Amino acid sequence: MTLCRLASFKTFVLVMLLSVGQHLLADVVDEEITFLISSVENSGCVFERNGDEHAAGDAADHLRLKYRRGKRYAGSAEQFIDRLASQSSWTGKPYFMKCPDTGDHKSGDWLTERLMSFRQSQAQ
């Protein structure tokens, strides 16, 4: 193999590895965000958005819609929380989780806590 062809081959392999890595990372991000939305859905909490209270299932549907429409803004689970799941994109008002057993929490804090627990369980 000539030096030029070897360099081209190495570049090709590097590009392929980076591409595979990006797909694996995207899969992890989707898994984490799916977990977070499911956590809202199964929480038994009331979700407050713009002063109105919503059932957990309706809140999860709303977050799924926001994620579908704004996926390009959520390259990580943290970005999903910060950019899509913490406040109204219309009014800027924060979202709240009102839980019977633990009280009221800003949704960003509640989701971040769930994300940390999920990652810890995945690491074990």
Secondary structure, DSSP 8 states (H G I E B T S, - for coil): --HHHHHHHHHHHHHHHHHHHHHHHHHHHHHHHHHHHHHHHTS--EEEETTEEE-HHHHHHHHHHHHHHHGGG-SSHHHHHHHTSSB-TTT--B-EEEETTTEEEEHHHHHHHHHHHHHHHHH-
